[in-house]
């Protein structure tokens, strides 16, 4: 074992002691947030205040209030849940060749009078220059690796989900489910041509395809740490009619700090009963301007002792039938899957790429290159890691 836990135990104890000391203050902030939420009597007025605010944090848009609670709707007699999840092997600059692999797990679960399950995986190797770099006509390029490869994987997950949906009989009660967020947050850090390639020409067309099929689409975020709704409460607390953090409170304590550190999940675990969902909210992400009719809404769902964040496109949020189907089927999936949607669990199992898988993959690549008498240079660092010195 390389980590000597005896040397870090005292530091862990100190961390726990600090958390315990701050617990009373944290509970006080949570209670203040709950009181503020329950005392908002005019959501429309608060939304106007949010619209006029200039904050240093993202604030959820309100749709149907703050403290609404919706009980789970009845399930249809027959329904289908489809899901995809992905894993990948990243580019390794210490290896002899540049390539990456994306493995998509896909699941179709039919419930009702004719239950059936179809599980599959779709590994795809990317090694062409067009796959390895997103480039412009002028020659500027962005390597597809690291965070950007994670975004490309999200696009591939949605692409496979759209393909699954297109193969289903029309007219049934179907939920298409993804793990994680529908919002490609990290694209904000990349140049415009990258966003255009992955979002405008990749993710959005897949959303268009699913919308045409008139089925429910949602993404599931377990144990979310978002604060979008709490930040709406911060706006409500602000004494200024048009909050402006940089102008009004640049270097002083702020009234809204009374709820600082509280997360949305803490609010709704105290507000919702088991199986209930919250009001709808609109994502405040700046990248939403690129989503058009697929603007992302979200709600919180209580499943036992956990709160999940469910993200849906605007066309699901505004269709009461699809919204209720999403609520009911996700809750049903969680109850079948011990608190987490069983379709996503199965898709993950088909997609997962283990450390052993990665090592075997690179051995296969290098052995075939040797067989074809191609050069297989590797870095000294890579060779060192594979050599036992003691």
Buried (B, 14 or more C-beta within 10 A) or exposed (E): EEEEEEEEEEEEEEEEEEEEEEEEEBEEBBEBBBEBBEEBEEBEEBBEBBEEBEBEEBBBBBBEBBBBEBEBBEBBEEBBBBBBBBBBBBBBEBBBBBBBBBBBBBBBBBBBEEEEEEBEBBBEEBEEEEBBBBBBEEEEBBBBBEEBBBBBBBBBBBBBBBBBBEEBEEEEBBBBBBBBBBBBEEBEEBEEBBBBBBBBEBBBBBBEBBBEBEBBBBBBBBEBEBBBBBBBBBBBBBEBEBBBBEEBBEEEEBEBEBBEBBBBBBBBBBBBEEBBBBBBBBBBBEBBEBBEEBBBBBBBBBBEEBBBBBBBBBBBBBBEEBBBBBBBBBBBBBBBBEEBBBBBBBBBEBBBBEEEBBEEBBEEBBEEBEEEEEEBEBEEEBEEEEEEEE
